[in-house]
């Protein structure tokens, strides 16, 4: 078989495509599952991410569809900043994580999130709006 320029380019393109798909498959397979190792760790990380406005950290704790997790977390922490939320605390009460904080004007607010354990990972169900 004679190697022409066309065959060489085509072979290179096929090889790059195979390597690219292998790389993507490896990234997806090694990505850690969202959540925390324990309910107490979830509580601490949730409080820290909300206080720090850490969208990536929050996304990692959510029981939320993967495709929308990052955009939801980013939007949520932006809303917290807009409302001037500060002094966020999280208290575990059974299967709930109660988030307590103060708004920019000093008014307190709180809401409860469902806490769920699945395959050894603890996540928070984030559905209430920011007040």
C-alpha positions in Angstrom: 0.0 0.0 0.0 1.4 3.3 -1.1 1.3 6.2 1.4 0.0 9.2 -0.4 -0.4 12.6 1.1 -4.2 12.1 1.2 -3.9 8.8 3.0 -1.5 10.2 5.5 -3.7 13.2 6.3 -6.8 10.9 6.6 -4.9 8.5 8.8 -3.8 11.4 11.0 -7.3 12.8 11.3 -8.7 9.4 12.3 -6.0 8.9 14.8 -6.6 12.3 16.4 -10.3 11.6 16.5 -9.8 8.3 18.3 -7.4 9.9 20.8 -9.8 12.8 21.4 -12.7 10.5 22.1 -10.5 8.4 24.4 -9.5 11.6 26.3 -13.1 12.7 26.7 -14.2 9.3 27.9 -11.4 9.2 30.5 -12.3 12.7 31.8 -16.0 11.7 32.2 -15.1 8.4 33.8 -12.8 9.9 36.4 -14.9 12.9 37.3 -15.9 12.6 40.9 -19.6 12.2 41.8 -21.2 15.3 43.3 -21.7 15.6 47.0 -19.8 15.1 50.2 -18.7 12.1 52.1 -21.0 12.7 55.1 -24.0 14.8 56.1 -21.8 16.8 58.4 -19.2 17.5 55.7 -22.1 18.5 53.4 -23.3 21.0 56.0 -19.9 22.6 56.4 -19.1 22.8 52.7 -22.6 24.1 51.9 -22.2 26.9 54.5 -18.7 27.7 53.2 -19.7 27.8 49.5 -22.7 30.0 50.2 -20.7 32.5 52.3 -17.8 32.5 49.8 -20.1 32.8 46.7 -18.3 29.8 45.3 -20.4 28.6 42.4 -18.1 25.7 41.4 -18.1 24.4 45.0 -21.9 24.8 45.3 -22.4 22.9 42.0 -20.4 20.0 43.4 -22.9 19.7 46.3 -26.2 19.8 44.4 -28.7 17.0 43.7 -29.5 18.7 40.4 -29.3 17.6 36.7 -25.7 17.6 35.7 -26.3 19.6 32.5 -27.7 22.5 34.5 -25.8 22.2 37.8 -23.1 24.8 37.1 -25.3 27.4 35.5 -27.8 27.1 38.4 -25.1 27.4 41.0 -23.6 30.4 39.3 -27.0 32.1 39.0 -27.8 31.3 42.6 -24.6 32.8 44.1 -25.1 35.9 42.0 -28.6 36.3 43.4 -27.1 35.9 46.9 -24.7 38.7 46.2 -27.4 40.9 44.8 -29.6 40.4 47.9 -26.6 41.2 50.1 -26.8 37.9 51.9 -24.2 37.4 54.6 -23.5 35.3 57.7 -24.9 32.1 56.2 -25.2 29.2 58.6 -26.4 25.6 57.8 -28.0 23.4 60.5 -28.8 19.7 59.9 -32.3 18.6 61.1 -32.9 15.0 60.1 -33.2 14.9 56.4 -33.1 18.7 56.0 -30.3 21.2 55.9 -31.7 24.5 57.1 -30.0 27.5 55.6 -30.1 30.6 57.8 -28.7 34.0 56.9 -29.2 37.7 56.9 -30.1 39.9 53.9 -28.2 43.1 53.2 -30.7 45.2 55.2 -30.2 42.9 58.3 -33.5 41.0 57.9 -33.1 37.3 58.7 -34.3 34.6 56.4 -34.1 30.8 56.2 -35.2 27.9 54.1 -34.8 24.1 54.2 -33.2 21.9 51.6 -33.6 18.2 51.3 -30.5 16.2 52.1 -30.0 13.0 50.3 -27.5 10.1 50.5 -26.9 8.0 47.5 -24.0 5.6 47.0 -22.2 7.1 50.0 -22.4 10.7 48.7 -24.5 13.3 50.4 -26.1 16.1 48.3 -28.5 19.0 48.8 -31.7 19.4 46.8 -31.8 23.1 45.9 -35.2 24.3 44.8 -36.3 27.3 46.9 -35.7 30.8 45.5 -33.6 33.4 47.2 -35.9 35.7 49.1 
